[in-house]
Amino acid sequence: ENIEELAGVNLADELSVELVPGNPWKQLPARAAQVTRGASLPGPALAFAALGKTIALAAGDGWFRVAARGGLTRLPVDAPPGRSLALADYEGRTAFALASPAGLFVSLDGGRSFELHREADPPVQVALTESAGVFKLWARNAKGQLSVSEDLGKSWSPQRLDGGSGNVLAFATDGERRLSAVVKRASRIALGSSSDSGRRWSWVDAADSGNDPTLQLL
């Protein structure tokens, strides 16, 4: 509704694009987007996560939280930035999990303080889930091994993916019970999904994209 007024355009004059046959979309010009600068980053952004109004990122030489009125607030983490972080609601507060080359950093008090875990085997990807009162912390290391912790990082159990043995290239969660993973088996890439917190999985072959370190799964 009122898209022409909001975007300041006349849709009749704009290009039509058929993303699906018989279902045309209008391509809005760049001037139709209203962009508000939130903060100037101290370097390239390596990781980004948001939960409600809480935004955290890794950029430049550290870990940051986006302040309410713009600008960055450095998180109290004395470690180099990594390429993965996760946010979740934990007992009414925001929990943070940061995957740094120095180890796994966890905060349960909204980012005011952090505890270091897994110094000898730093994760390259992390995720947080909560289902039926069980809060889980997930971590994938550089060898493609996936582990899960139910005591906030004090102890870990290997996560064996039912029917999906192989190196885990990437994984993702919805923050609750649904998980997905991309696994490399021999020369094939398989995409798996689970709707019960990882107990049962279904798999389908995906395109053979090789062991791409930049692979992401959303």
C-alpha positions in Angstrom: 0.0 0.0 0.0 1.1 3.5 -0.9 4.4 2.2 -2.2 4.5 4.8 -4.9 4.3 7.6 -2.3 6.7 6.0 0.1 9.3 5.3 -2.6 8.7 8.5 -4.5 8.2 6.7 -7.9 5.6 6.1 -10.5 5.5 2.3 -10.8 4.0 2.5 -14.3 7.3 3.9 -15.4 9.5 1.4 -13.8 11.0 -1.8 -15.2 9.0 -5.1 -14.8 10.9 -8.3 -14.0 9.4 -11.8 -14.2 11.1 -13.7 -11.5 8.5 -16.4 -12.0 6.7 -16.8 -15.4 3.4 -14.9 -15.2 4.4 -13.2 -11.9 5.8 -9.8 -12.7 7.7 -7.7 -10.2 8.5 -4.0 -10.4 12.2 -3.1 -10.0 12.5 0.0 -7.9 15.4 2.4 -8.7 18.1 3.0 -6.2 16.7 6.4 -5.3 13.6 4.7 -3.8 15.6 3.2 -1.0 16.0 5.3 2.2 19.3 4.4 3.9 20.3 5.6 7.4 23.9 5.2 8.4 24.2 3.4 11.7 27.9 3.4 12.4 31.3 3.7 10.7 33.2 0.4 10.9 36.9 0.3 11.9 37.5 -2.2 9.1 35.9 -4.8 6.9 32.9 -6.6 8.6 33.7 -10.2 9.3 30.6 -11.3 11.1 27.2 -9.8 11.9 24.2 -10.9 14.0 21.0 -9.3 15.2 18.3 -10.2 17.8 15.5 -7.7 18.1 17.1 -4.4 18.6 20.5 -5.9 19.6 23.1 -5.8 16.9 26.6 -7.2 17.2 29.5 -7.6 14.8 33.1 -8.3 14.3 35.1 -5.8 12.3 38.5 -4.3 12.1 40.4 -5.3 15.3 37.6 -6.3 17.6 34.0 -7.1 18.6 31.4 -4.4 18.8 27.8 -3.7 19.6 25.8 -1.1 17.7 24.7 1.6 20.1 21.0 2.7 20.2 21.8 6.1 18.7 24.4 5.0 16.2 28.1 4.4 16.7 29.9 1.3 18.0 30.5 0.1 21.6 33.4 -2.3 21.9 32.5 -5.5 23.7 34.8 -6.5 26.6 36.5 -9.3 24.6 40.3 -9.2 24.5 40.7 -11.4 21.4 41.0 -11.0 17.6 37.7 -10.9 15.7 36.4 -14.1 14.0 33.9 -14.8 11.3 31.0 -16.1 13.3 28.8 -14.9 16.2 25.4 -15.7 17.5 22.7 -14.1 19.7 19.8 -15.6 21.6 17.4 -14.9 24.4 18.5 -16.5 27.6 16.3 -16.1 30.7 15.3 -12.6 29.6 18.7 -11.5 28.6 20.7 -11.5 25.4 23.3 -14.3 25.2 26.3 -13.9 23.0 28.6 -16.5 21.5 31.7 -15.3 19.6 34.0 -17.6 17.6 37.4 -16.1 17.8 40.8 -17.6 16.8 41.6 -17.4 20.5 38.6 -19.5 21.5 34.9 -19.4 22.2 33.6 -16.4 24.2 30.2 -16.6 25.9 28.2 -13.9 27.6 24.9 -14.5 29.4 24.5 -10.9 30.8 23.8 -9.0 27.6 27.4 -8.6 26.6 28.7 -6.9 29.8 31.1 -9.8 30.6 32.4 -12.8 28.7 33.9 -16.2 29.6 36.4 -18.0 27.4 35.9 -21.7 26.5 37.7 -24.3 24.2 41.1 -22.6 24.1 42.8 -25.7 22.4 40.1 -26.1 19.7 38.7 -22.8 18.7 35.5 -22.9 16.7 35.1 -21.3 13.3 31.3 -21.2 13.6 28.9 -21.0 16.5 25.1 -21.1 17.0 22.7 -20.9 20.0 19.3 -22.7 20.3 16.6 -23.0 22.9 13.8 -25.6 22.9 11.7 -27.0 25.7 13.8 -25.2 28.2 17.0 -26.7 27.0 19.6 -24.1 26.0 22.3 -25.4 23.6 25.6 -24.0 22.3 26.8 -25.4 19.0 30.3 -25.1 17.6 32.0 -26.2 14.3 35.8 -26.4 14.2 38.2 -26.0 11.3 38.2 -29.8 10.7 34.5 -29.9 10.0 33.5 -31.5 13.3 30.3 -30.3 15.0 29.9 -30.3 18.8 27.1 -29.3 21.2 27.1 -28.2 24.8 24.1 -28.1 27.1 26.0 -26.5 30.0 27.0 -23.3 28.4 30.4 -24.5 27.1 31.7 -26.3 30.2 31.5 -29.8 28.5 31.0 -30.8 24.9 29.6 -33.8 23.0 30.3 -34.6 19.3 27.2 -34.2 17.2 26.9 -37.1 14.8 24.5 -36.2 12.0 22.2 -39.2 11.3 22.9 -40.4 7.8 25.2 -37.5 7.1 28.8 -38.6 8.0 31.5 -36.4 6.6 33.0 -32.9 7.1 30.5 -30.3 8.1 31.2 -27.2 5.8 28.4 -25.1 7.3 25.4 -25.2 9.5 22.5 -23.0 10.6 19.6 -23.0 13.1 16.4 -21.1 13.6 17.3 -20.6 17.2 14.9 -23.4 18.3 14.6 -27.0 17.0 15.3 -26.7 13.3 18.9 -27.3 12.1 20.4 -27.5 8.7 23.9 -28.5 7.6 26.1 -28.8 4.5 28.3 -31.9 4.6 31.0 -33.0 2.2 31.2 -36.8 1.6 34.0 -37.9 -0.7 33.5 -35.6 -3.7 29.8 -34.9 -3.1 28.1 -32.1 -1.2 24.9 -33.0 0.7 22.4 -30.7 2.3 20.6 -32.0 5.5 17.8 -30.7 7.7 16.5 -31.7 11.1 13.3 -30.5 12.8 14.0 -32.2 16.2 17.2 -30.5 17.5 19.5 -32.8 15.4 18.2 -36.3 16.4 16.9 -37.2 12.9 18.1 -35.8 9.6 16.9 -35.9 6.0 19.5 -35.4 3.2 19.6 -34.4 -0.5 22.6 -34.2 -2.8 23.6 -30.7 -3.7 25.8 -29.2 -6.4 29.5 -30.2 -6.1 31.0 -26.9 -5.1 34.2 -28.2 -3.5 35.4 -27.4 0.0 34.7 -23.6 -0.2 35.8 -21.9 3.0 33.4 -19.0 2.3 30.3 -21.3 2.1 27.4 -19.9 4.2 24.1 -21.5 5.0 21.1 -19.3 6.1 
